[in-house]
Structures are given as structure tokens and as C-alpha cells.
Amino acid sequence: MPDVDPAFLALPLRELSAAALGRASDLGAEHADFRLERIRGAGIGVRDGHLESSTDSEDLGLAVRVVHEGTWGFASGVVRTPEAAAALAERAVATARVSRPLSSEPVVLAPEPSYADVTWVSAYETDPFDVPEADRVGRLVELSERLMAADGVDHVDAHLDHVLENKYYADTAGTVTTQQRVRLQAFFTAVNVDRAGGAFSSMRTIAPPTGHGWEFLTDASVYDWDAEIAELPGLLREHVKAPSVEAGRYDLVIHPSNLWLTIHESIGHATELDRALGYEAAYAGTSFATLDQLDRLQYGSAVMNVTGDRTVPHGLATIGWDDEGVATSEFDIVRDGVLVGYQLNRQMAAANGFGRSNGCALADSPGHIPLQRMANVSLRPAPDGPSVDELISRVERGIYIVGDRSWSIDMQRFNFQFTGQQFHRIEDGRIVGQLRDVAYQATTTDFWGSMEAVGGPQTYVLGGAFNCGKGQPGQVAAVSHGCPAALFRDVNILNTRSEAGR
């Protein structure tokens, strides 16, 4: 396990937290917590093998949150002195006092053991920031040039984003945590231009964002970029010549590189308890999976088993303790197709009869208050489940979908349509070529109810995104979603080109 960055540990963490928590207690706060965070983010863009952009930024600040007379108060700042930390506590308490008339119910937090002086570091080998910028740019240029040399590729866009995040947390219950995590995403887009027809087509790599370090770009045992870059031009050439899909009902085999996004939108967001209760309504809506349907709602077929997991190695939402001092865990959301759990923070857990939070409170920066945020929500594989080829062999007329692209879902997470990168036509159990202009459309429960089989562990991939948005003011968080390949029966397929012409 890498060591926590000594430059972060050299900050006056304990002095600042003692000043803030002590002042909050003196002012009568029933609960107070303190965070000092440093988030360093960098991005590199390469266009046609040439460096186009390179950014490197750091966000360093502290935050104090209190419960005072049953009401939340919050304040944040950047001055790192004990006096400034104590002043933030005073401002947080003042905010709670002003807000008290607006609070209909007093804030109660679900109980949690205290954790004194604990440390957690995510599972990676090489911090990308320890790699010279010239080497990071060089790897993107190298892979871009391979794509540019292939027939049918006219342009290549390459992007690399990487983050190093440090967080120190302390609260008046005695919990003190120090954490460090790294995340990285890279993708390459190959573009074909039909100059005669004035059209273009593109194909993007399907490598997922990950909690790995720089080894993700260089170690083929972690991810084989060389193989994917070699395969991409041929897939693009076939896509350019592919016929447009005939709208209708098809059986689908969906690869994890596409299915993760459907999980995110139709399960992940739908089972955030604050959204199901209507607290999250102005930004991206509420949820059809309301609390009265717990242990009753048939979310999908009997082969559907979904967990929330804040502990899986290399998960983008994996942490040791959340921003309320809760030790993270794995928990059930859907079991045998039935809704059995939600993602919780301490307030939602206490107010709705759950014994304990499952560690889903997170702020995206020291300038923001923690929200209830998504765990790594994942569809479990079948222990002895089939391979992708075996799933395809069960289909007489269907489509094998690989890679994500655009999506649309309603404000209750119920009606949706999704597209993808690659659409391979299946006839009599065999792949016989690609299709274009495909989108699948369903309601959440109909779609997951049509899932006949999930693949085995050999088909499982941990996908995800850097940019899950929630809240007002808006916050952005990274989250992973693992899943196997899966077989769905009789799903409605739209032709996106004809739909666009309406």
C-alpha cells in the first residue's frame, strides 16, 4: 500500500480540527465534524498525435459541519490557522441558528462506533503525478499515432484525467480518519470522415475509468491497451459500412461497457433514499422506487442481484470511511429481483428506521457539505454463469451491444433509452456484422424483468464515470458499476436516425 503523501500529513491537521471542534462544542453543538481536503486534478488532451491541452489544479481547504439545536450548519474556508478554523465553527453554528425556523424535524444521526486515528489508502501502484508529464503525454501520443496509421482513421482524440485526493476527518464522537485515493481515466476516439458525403463516424475505446494508478496505462496485465488500439480501426471501418437497424423487438446481449450506465441511471440513482423520499427533486428528479415498496417491488427477474459496495478494490466510490465517519461496507439493494435496500447517510438511516448508515455521505470538495452519494452499485454475476459467446449462442435474432454513448431517462428513473458504441447483429446464435443507429427503450422494471441470464465472473467488468452529478449547488462524484454480460429478451429497439427526423 502506498504511503499517505507526507506533504499532506505535514499540514496542521490536528491543530485545526481541535480548534474547530472545540469551539463548536463550546457553542452547544450536539455534533460537529471537520474536514481538511486536498484534491489535485490534471488533464491532458492530444489531438491527432499532438499535445492540445494540459491542466493541473489543486483545491485545498477546510470545512466544519454542525448539528446545533437539531439543525444543520456548515461553513468552509481556505485559511489554515486555528483561529480561522474556530471562526468557521462559529459561522456554522450561526448558520444553524438562522436555519432553525425552517427545519420541520430535528436532525438525528444513526449511531456509529468511533474510529480513532485510522488510515486508508486506495489500491494502486503508481501515483500518476509521480510520472513526468512528458511520459504521460508520450503514452497518449504513442497510442494515438498507432490509430492514425490505420486505414480509415482520419482523426484521433485522446484524453487522460487523473486525480489524487487526500482527506482528513475528525468529529466530536472521537473518530479521526486520514485517507488517500487515486483515480484515472483515459480514452481514445478514432474518427472517419466521409468527405464526399459530408458525414463522419467515430468509435471510442471502452476502457473503464478506474481506481488504479499509472500502471493502468502501461501494464497489460491490468489493462491491454495495445490490443484495444489494434482492434479499434477495424471496428470503425465495419461500422462505417454497416446498415441502419430496422426498428422492432430484439433480444439483446449487453456487454458491461454499456450496461454499467443503465445500472447507474435506472438503479443507482433510483435507490438513493433521499431521492426516493423526494428530498432530491430539483436536480435530475426523484424515484419511482419509493420507500413503501421496500421488500415488495419486483425490480427485475430472479437472476437480478444488485449490491452497493464502498469497499471493492479499484472502485471509484471506494473509500474507508465516508464524510460522516461511517466505516464502509457492501450491502444488498436488489436480491432475487426484489428491492431490499437503499443507499443511506446517517440522517436518512435514523429518520426511516434503518439501524445504521451504509456509508453513503460524501462531499466533492472542502467547499461543499456532504450529500448522500452513490456507492459502487453493481449487478452480481452468476457463480457458474455463461460466457459472452454462450449468451450470444442462445439468441436467434438480436443485437450484441458494446460501449456506451448517449442516454435519456425521466425524472422518476423509470422511462429510458440508451445507445452505444458498437451494435453487432446476431442471427442464429452467431455475430454476422454490425448495425448503426440503434437505441434500446424500456421502463426500468420491464427492462430488468426481461433479463433472462447473467454471465459468469469471467464476463464481469468494473465500469463507471468520473462525473456523476447531484445536488444544488451541484456536486460531481466518481462512481463505479460492475456487471457481467447479460441476456435480455424482447426489448424495443428504435432507429435513432428516423426518430431524429420526426
C-alpha positions as CSV (number, residue, x, y, z in Angstrom):
1,M,0.0,0.0,0.0
2,P,1.4,3.4,-0.9
3,D,2.1,5.8,1.9
4,V,0.0,8.9,2.5
5,D,1.7,11.9,1.0
6,P,4.0,13.4,3.6
7,A,3.2,16.9,2.3
8,F,-0.4,16.4,3.3
9,L,0.5,14.9,6.7
10,A,2.7,18.0,7.4
11,L,-0.4,20.2,7.4
12,P,-1.6,21.2,10.8
13,L,-4.5,18.7,10.7
14,R,-4.9,18.1,14.4
15,E,-4.5,21.6,15.5
16,L,-7.1,22.8,13.0
17,S,-9.6,20.1,13.9
18,A,-9.2,20.6,17.6
19,A,-9.8,24.4,17.3
20,A,-12.9,23.9,15.2
21,L,-14.5,21.0,17.2
22,G,-13.6,22.6,20.5
23,R,-15.3,25.9,19.5
24,A,-18.4,24.1,18.1
25,S,-18.8,22.2,21.4
26,D,-18.4,25.4,23.4
27,L,-21.2,26.9,21.4
28,G,-23.5,23.9,22.3
29,A,-23.4,21.8,19.1
30,E,-24.7,18.3,19.6
31,H,-22.5,17.1,16.8
32,A,-19.6,18.6,14.8
33,D,-17.3,17.3,12.2
34,F,-14.2,18.7,10.5
35,R,-12.7,18.0,7.1
36,L,-9.4,19.2,5.6
37,E,-9.1,18.1,2.0
38,R,-6.6,18.4,-0.8
39,I,-7.8,17.4,-4.3
40,R,-5.3,17.6,-7.1
41,G,-6.6,17.0,-10.6
42,A,-4.9,17.0,-14.0
43,G,-6.0,16.5,-17.6
44,I,-4.1,16.0,-20.9
45,G,-5.6,16.3,-24.3
46,V,-3.9,15.1,-27.5
47,R,-5.3,15.7,-31.0
48,D,-4.0,13.8,-34.0
49,G,-0.9,12.9,-32.0
50,H,-0.1,16.5,-30.9
51,L,-0.5,17.9,-27.4
52,E,-3.5,20.2,-27.3
53,S,-4.0,20.9,-23.6
54,S,-2.5,20.1,-20.2
55,T,-4.0,21.3,-16.9
56,D,-3.0,20.8,-13.3
57,S,-5.0,22.2,-10.4
58,E,-5.3,21.8,-6.7
59,D,-8.2,22.5,-4.3
60,L,-7.1,22.8,-0.6
61,G,-9.5,23.9,2.1
62,L,-11.3,23.0,5.4
63,A,-14.9,22.6,6.3
64,V,-16.9,22.5,9.5
65,R,-20.4,21.0,9.8
66,V,-22.5,21.0,13.0
67,V,-25.9,19.9,14.3
68,H,-27.0,22.7,16.7
69,E,-30.4,22.6,18.3
70,G,-31.4,19.9,15.8
71,T,-30.4,21.9,12.7
72,W,-27.5,21.6,10.3
73,G,-25.0,24.4,9.9
74,F,-22.0,24.5,7.6
75,A,-19.0,26.7,6.8
76,S,-15.8,26.3,4.8
77,G,-12.7,28.3,4.1
78,V,-9.1,28.2,2.9
79,V,-7.2,29.9,5.8
80,R,-5.3,27.2,7.7
81,T,-4.9,28.6,11.2
82,P,-6.6,27.5,14.5
83,E,-8.2,30.9,14.7
84,A,-9.7,30.6,11.2
85,A,-10.9,27.1,12.0
86,A,-12.6,28.2,15.2
87,A,-14.2,31.1,13.2
88,L,-15.6,28.5,10.7
89,A,-17.2,26.7,13.6
90,E,-18.8,29.9,14.8
91,R,-20.2,30.6,11.3
92,A,-21.5,27.0,11.1
93,V,-23.4,27.4,14.4
94,A,-24.7,30.8,13.3
95,T,-26.0,29.3,10.1
96,A,-27.8,26.6,12.1
97,R,-29.4,29.2,14.3
98,V,-30.7,31.1,11.3
99,S,-31.9,27.9,9.6
100,R,-33.7,26.6,12.7
101,P,-37.2,28.1,11.9
102,L,-37.0,26.3,8.5
103,S,-36.4,22.9,10.0
104,S,-39.6,20.8,10.4
105,E,-37.9,17.9,12.1
106,P,-34.7,17.9,14.3
107,V,-31.7,16.2,12.8
108,V,-30.9,12.8,14.4
109,L,-27.9,10.8,13.3
110,A,-27.9,7.0,13.3
111,P,-25.3,5.6,15.7
112,E,-21.8,4.7,14.6
113,P,-18.8,3.5,16.5
114,S,-15.9,5.9,16.8
115,Y,-12.6,5.1,14.9
116,A,-9.6,6.8,16.4
117,D,-6.6,7.6,14.2
118,V,-7.3,5.2,11.3
119,T,-5.8,5.4,7.9
120,W,-6.9,4.1,4.5
121,V,-5.2,4.3,1.1
122,S,-6.8,3.1,-2.2
123,A,-5.4,0.1,-4.2
124,Y,-2.9,1.5,-6.7
125,E,0.8,1.1,-7.5
126,T,2.0,4.3,-9.1
127,D,0.6,7.8,-8.4
128,P,0.2,9.3,-11.9
129,F,1.6,12.6,-10.5
130,D,4.9,10.8,-9.8
131,V,5.2,10.2,-13.6
132,P,6.8,13.0,-15.5
133,E,4.4,15.0,-17.6
134,A,6.4,14.2,-20.8
135,D,5.9,10.5,-20.2
136,R,2.2,10.9,-19.7
137,V,1.9,12.9,-22.9
138,G,4.2,10.5,-24.6
139,R,2.0,7.5,-23.9
140,L,-1.1,9.2,-25.3
141,V,0.9,10.3,-28.4
142,E,2.2,6.8,-28.9
143,L,-1.2,5.2,-28.9
144,S,-2.7,8.0,-31.0
145,E,-0.1,7.6,-33.7
146,R,-0.9,3.9,-33.9
147,L,-4.5,4.7,-34.6
148,M,-3.6,7.5,-37.0
149,A,-1.6,5.0,-39.1
150,A,-4.5,2.7,-39.6
151,D,-6.7,2.7,-42.7
152,G,-10.0,4.6,-42.3
153,V,-8.9,6.7,-39.4
154,D,-8.8,10.4,-40.2
155,H,-8.5,12.0,-36.8
156,V,-7.8,10.8,-33.2
157,D,-8.7,12.5,-29.9
158,A,-7.0,11.2,-26.8
159,H,-7.7,12.3,-23.2
160,L,-6.3,11.5,-19.8
161,D,-7.7,12.7,-16.5
162,H,-6.2,11.8,-13.1
163,V,-6.9,12.8,-9.5
164,L,-5.0,12.5,-6.2
165,E,-7.4,13.1,-3.2
166,N,-6.4,13.4,0.4
167,K,-8.9,13.8,3.2
168,Y,-8.6,14.3,7.0
169,Y,-11.8,13.9,9.0
170,A,-12.5,14.3,12.7
171,D,-15.7,14.6,14.8
172,T,-16.8,15.2,18.3
173,A,-17.5,11.5,18.8
174,G,-13.8,10.7,18.6
175,T,-13.4,9.5,15.0
176,V,-10.3,10.6,13.2
177,T,-9.6,9.3,9.7
178,T,-6.9,10.0,7.2
179,Q,-7.4,8.8,3.6
180,Q,-5.8,9.0,0.2
181,R,-7.1,7.7,-3.1
182,V,-6.1,7.9,-6.8
183,R,-8.3,7.6,-9.9
184,L,-7.6,7.7,-13.6
185,Q,-9.5,7.6,-16.9
186,A,-8.2,7.6,-20.4
187,F,-9.9,7.2,-23.7
188,F,-9.2,7.4,-27.4
189,T,-11.7,8.3,-30.1
190,A,-11.0,7.4,-33.8
191,V,-12.9,9.4,-36.4
192,N,-13.6,8.5,-40.0
193,V,-14.6,11.4,-42.3
194,D,-16.7,10.8,-45.5
195,R,-15.7,13.9,-47.4
196,A,-17.8,13.1,-50.4
197,G,-20.9,12.6,-48.4
198,G,-20.2,15.2,-45.7
199,A,-20.6,12.6,-42.9
200,F,-18.4,11.3,-40.2
201,S,-18.4,8.3,-37.9
202,S,-16.5,7.7,-34.6
203,M,-15.5,4.8,-32.4
204,R,-14.2,5.2,-28.8
205,T,-12.2,2.8,-26.6
206,I,-14.2,1.0,-23.9
207,A,-11.5,1.0,-21.2
208,P,-13.3,2.0,-17.9
209,P,-12.3,4.8,-15.5
210,T,-10.6,3.2,-12.6
211,G,-9.1,3.4,-9.1
212,H,-5.8,2.1,-10.5
213,G,-2.7,4.4,-10.9
214,W,-0.4,4.9,-13.9
215,E,0.0,1.1,-14.2
216,F,-3.4,1.1,-15.9
217,L,-1.8,2.8,-18.9
218,T,1.4,0.7,-19.1
219,D,0.8,-2.8,-17.6
220,A,-1.0,-5.2,-20.0
221,S,-2.0,-7.4,-17.1
222,V,-4.0,-4.5,-15.7
223,Y,-5.5,-3.4,-19.0
224,D,-4.3,-4.3,-22.5
225,W,-4.3,-1.0,-24.3
226,D,-2.2,-2.4,-27.2
227,A,-4.9,-5.0,-28.0
228,E,-7.8,-2.5,-27.9
229,I,-5.9,0.1,-30.0
230,A,-5.1,-2.6,-32.6
231,E,-8.8,-3.7,-32.8
232,L,-10.4,-0.2,-32.9
233,P,-9.8,0.7,-36.6
234,G,-11.3,-2.5,-37.9
235,L,-14.4,-2.0,-35.8
236,L,-14.7,1.6,-37.1
237,R,-14.3,0.6,-40.7
238,E,-17.1,-2.1,-40.3
239,H,-19.3,0.5,-38.5
240,V,-19.0,3.0,-41.4
241,K,-20.4,0.4,-43.8
242,A,-23.0,-1.1,-41.5
243,P,-26.7,-0.9,-42.4
244,S,-29.1,1.1,-40.4
245,V,-31.2,-1.0,-37.9
246,E,-34.8,-1.9,-38.6
247,A,-36.8,-0.8,-35.6
248,G,-38.6,-3.5,-33.7
249,R,-38.3,-6.1,-30.9
250,Y,-35.0,-7.8,-30.4
251,D,-33.2,-10.0,-27.9
252,L,-30.1,-8.2,-26.5
253,V,-26.8,-9.4,-25.2
254,I,-25.3,-6.3,-23.4
255,H,-21.6,-6.0,-22.6
256,P,-20.6,-4.5,-19.2
257,S,-19.1,-1.4,-21.1
258,N,-22.7,-0.5,-22.0
259,L,-24.7,-2.0,-19.1
260,W,-22.9,-0.1,-16.4
261,L,-24.6,3.2,-17.5
262,T,-28.0,1.6,-17.5
263,I,-27.3,0.4,-13.9
264,H,-26.2,3.9,-12.9
265,E,-29.3,5.7,-14.2
266,S,-32.0,3.2,-13.5
267,I,-30.8,1.5,-10.3
268,G,-28.0,3.6,-8.8
269,H,-29.9,6.9,-8.7
270,A,-33.3,5.3,-8.2
271,T,-32.2,3.7,-4.9
272,E,-30.7,6.8,-3.3
273,L,-33.0,7.1,-0.3
274,D,-33.1,10.9,-0.4
275,R,-34.2,10.8,-4.0
276,A,-36.9,8.1,-3.2
277,L,-38.2,10.3,-0.4
278,G,-38.3,13.4,-2.6
279,Y,-35.5,15.4,-1.0
280,E,-33.6,15.3,-4.3
281,A,-36.1,16.6,-6.8
282,A,-34.9,19.8,-8.5
283,Y,-31.7,18.2,-9.9
284,A,-32.5,15.1,-12.0
285,G,-35.7,14.2,-10.3
286,T,-36.9,11.8,-7.6
287,S,-37.5,8.0,-7.9
288,F,-40.3,5.5,-8.7
289,A,-38.7,3.1,-6.1
290,T,-40.4,4.8,-3.1
291,L,-39.8,3.6,0.5
292,D,-43.3,2.0,0.8
293,Q,-42.1,-0.5,-1.9
294,L,-39.1,-1.8,0.1
295,D,-39.2,-5.7,0.2
296,R,-42.2,-5.6,-2.2
297,L,-41.1,-4.0,-5.5
298,Q,-40.3,-6.6,-8.2
299,Y,-37.4,-4.6,-9.7
300,G,-36.4,-7.3,-12.2
301,S,-36.1,-11.0,-12.8
302,A,-35.0,-13.6,-10.3
303,V,-31.4,-13.5,-11.7
304,M,-31.1,-9.9,-10.7
305,N,-28.9,-9.3,-7.6
306,V,-27.5,-5.8,-7.0
307,T,-25.2,-4.6,-4.3
308,G,-23.9,-1.3,-3.1
309,D,-20.2,-1.5,-2.3
310,R,-17.8,1.1,-0.9
311,T,-15.0,-1.4,-0.4
312,V,-14.3,-3.1,-3.8
313,P,-10.7,-2.6,-4.9
314,H,-10.2,0.0,-7.6
315,G,-13.8,1.2,-7.3
316,L,-14.2,4.9,-8.0
317,A,-16.6,5.3,-5.0
318,T,-14.4,3.1,-2.8
319,I,-13.3,4.7,0.5
320,G,-12.5,3.5,4.0
321,W,-14.8,5.9,5.9
322,D,-17.4,8.3,4.5
323,D,-17.7,12.0,5.3
324,E,-19.8,11.2,8.4
325,G,-17.2,8.9,9.9
326,V,-19.1,5.7,8.9
327,A,-17.0,2.6,8.1
328,T,-17.8,1.5,4.6
329,S,-19.3,-1.9,3.6
330,E,-21.1,-4.0,1.0
331,F,-24.9,-4.2,1.2
332,D,-27.8,-5.6,-0.8
333,I,-30.0,-3.3,-2.9
334,V,-31.9,-5.9,-5.1
335,R,-32.0,-9.6,-4.1
336,D,-33.5,-12.2,-6.5
337,G,-35.2,-9.3,-8.3
338,V,-36.8,-7.7,-5.3
339,L,-35.9,-4.2,-3.9
340,V,-34.4,-4.9,-0.4
341,G,-32.2,-1.8,0.4
342,Y,-31.3,1.8,-0.3
343,Q,-28.2,3.9,-0.1
344,L,-28.1,5.8,3.1
345,N,-26.5,8.5,5.1
346,R,-26.8,8.8,8.9
347,Q,-29.7,11.2,9.0
348,M,-31.7,9.3,6.4
349,A,-31.0,6.0,8.2
350,A,-32.1,7.3,11.6
351,A,-35.3,9.0,10.3
352,N,-36.5,6.0,8.3
353,G,-36.0,3.1,10.7
354,F,-32.6,1.8,9.4
355,G,-30.3,0.8,12.2
356,R,-27.1,2.2,10.6
357,S,-25.9,4.2,7.7
358,N,-24.2,2.2,4.9
359,G,-21.6,4.9,4.4
360,C,-23.0,7.0,1.5
361,A,-22.3,10.5,2.6
362,L,-19.7,12.4,0.5
363,A,-18.8,16.0,-0.4
364,D,-16.9,16.5,-3.7
365,S,-14.7,19.3,-2.2
366,P,-13.9,21.1,1.1
367,G,-16.2,23.9,-0.1
368,H,-19.3,21.7,-0.1
369,I,-21.5,20.0,2.5
370,P,-21.7,16.2,2.3
371,L,-24.7,14.8,0.4
372,Q,-26.0,11.3,0.2
373,R,-23.9,9.9,-2.7
374,M,-23.9,6.7,-4.7
375,A,-21.8,3.7,-3.7
376,N,-20.3,1.4,-6.3
377,V,-23.7,-0.1,-7.4
378,S,-23.1,-3.4,-9.2
379,L,-25.0,-6.3,-10.8
380,R,-23.6,-9.6,-9.5
381,P,-22.5,-12.4,-11.9
382,A,-23.8,-15.9,-11.7
383,P,-21.1,-18.1,-10.0
384,D,-21.2,-20.7,-12.8
385,G,-22.7,-18.4,-15.4
386,P,-22.2,-18.5,-19.1
387,S,-19.5,-16.7,-21.2
388,V,-20.4,-13.9,-23.7
389,D,-20.3,-16.4,-26.6
390,E,-22.6,-18.8,-24.7
391,L,-25.1,-15.9,-24.2
392,I,-24.9,-15.0,-27.9
393,S,-25.5,-18.6,-28.8
394,R,-28.9,-18.5,-27.1
395,V,-30.2,-15.7,-29.4
396,E,-31.9,-16.3,-32.8
397,R,-32.4,-12.7,-33.7
398,G,-30.8,-10.0,-31.7
399,I,-28.1,-7.4,-31.1
400,Y,-24.9,-7.6,-29.1
401,I,-24.2,-4.0,-27.7
402,V,-20.7,-2.8,-26.6
403,G,-19.7,0.5,-25.3
404,D,-21.7,3.5,-24.0
405,R,-22.7,6.7,-25.7
406,S,-25.8,8.8,-25.1
407,W,-28.7,8.2,-22.8
408,S,-32.0,9.7,-21.7
409,I,-34.1,8.9,-18.6
410,D,-37.1,10.6,-17.0
411,M,-37.4,12.4,-13.7
412,Q,-38.5,9.3,-11.8
413,R,-35.8,7.0,-13.2
414,F,-38.4,4.9,-14.9
415,N,-38.7,5.5,-18.7
416,F,-35.4,5.5,-20.6
417,Q,-33.5,4.9,-23.8
418,F,-29.8,4.2,-24.3
419,T,-27.5,4.0,-27.3
420,G,-23.9,2.6,-27.5
421,Q,-20.7,2.4,-29.5
422,Q,-21.0,-1.0,-31.3
423,F,-24.0,-2.9,-32.3
424,H,-23.3,-6.4,-33.6
425,R,-26.2,-8.2,-35.3
426,I,-26.9,-11.8,-34.0
427,E,-28.5,-14.4,-36.2
428,D,-29.0,-18.0,-35.2
429,G,-26.5,-17.6,-32.3
430,R,-23.7,-16.0,-34.3
431,I,-22.4,-12.5,-34.9
432,V,-22.9,-11.6,-38.5
433,G,-21.9,-7.9,-38.8
434,Q,-22.6,-4.5,-37.3
435,L,-25.6,-2.2,-37.3
436,R,-26.0,1.5,-37.0
437,D,-28.5,4.0,-35.4
438,V,-29.5,1.7,-32.5
439,A,-31.2,2.7,-29.2
440,Y,-32.9,0.4,-26.8
441,Q,-36.0,1.7,-25.0
442,A,-37.9,0.4,-22.0
443,T,-39.2,1.1,-18.5
444,T,-36.9,0.2,-15.7
445,T,-38.9,-2.7,-14.3
446,D,-39.8,-4.1,-17.8
447,F,-36.1,-4.0,-18.8
448,W,-34.7,-5.7,-15.7
449,G,-37.6,-8.1,-15.7
450,S,-36.7,-9.2,-19.2
451,M,-33.2,-10.2,-18.1
452,E,-33.0,-14.0,-18.6
453,A,-29.4,-14.7,-17.8
454,V,-26.3,-13.0,-16.4
455,G,-22.8,-14.1,-17.3
456,G,-20.2,-15.7,-15.1
457,P,-17.4,-13.9,-13.2
458,Q,-15.2,-14.2,-16.4
459,T,-17.5,-11.6,-18.1
460,Y,-17.5,-9.2,-15.1
461,V,-16.1,-5.7,-15.6
462,L,-16.0,-2.7,-13.2
463,G,-17.1,0.3,-15.3
464,G,-18.1,3.7,-14.2
465,A,-17.8,7.5,-14.6
466,F,-15.9,10.5,-13.2
467,N,-18.8,12.9,-13.5
468,C,-21.9,11.8,-11.6
469,G,-23.8,15.0,-10.8
470,K,-26.2,15.7,-7.9
471,G,-27.4,18.5,-5.6
472,Q,-27.8,22.2,-5.7
473,P,-25.2,23.7,-5.7
474,G,-24.1,20.9,-7.9
475,Q,-21.5,18.4,-6.9
476,V,-19.7,15.9,-9.0
477,A,-18.5,12.5,-7.8
478,A,-16.8,9.5,-9.3
479,V,-18.5,6.1,-9.1
480,S,-18.0,2.6,-10.5
481,H,-20.6,0.0,-11.5
482,G,-19.6,-3.6,-12.0
483,C,-21.6,-6.1,-14.0
484,P,-21.3,-9.2,-16.2
485,A,-22.6,-9.5,-19.7
486,A,-26.3,-10.2,-19.6
487,L,-29.1,-11.5,-21.9
488,F,-32.4,-9.6,-22.2
489,R,-35.4,-10.8,-24.2
490,D,-37.8,-8.9,-26.5
491,V,-36.6,-5.3,-25.9
492,N,-37.8,-2.4,-28.0
493,I,-35.2,-1.1,-30.5
494,L,-35.5,2.4,-32.1
495,N,-33.8,3.6,-35.2
496,T,-32.2,6.9,-34.0
497,R,-31.9,8.3,-37.5
498,S,-35.6,8.0,-38.3
499,E,-36.6,9.1,-34.8
500,A,-34.4,12.3,-35.2
501,G,-36.3,13.1,-38.4
502,R,-39.7,13.3,-36.6
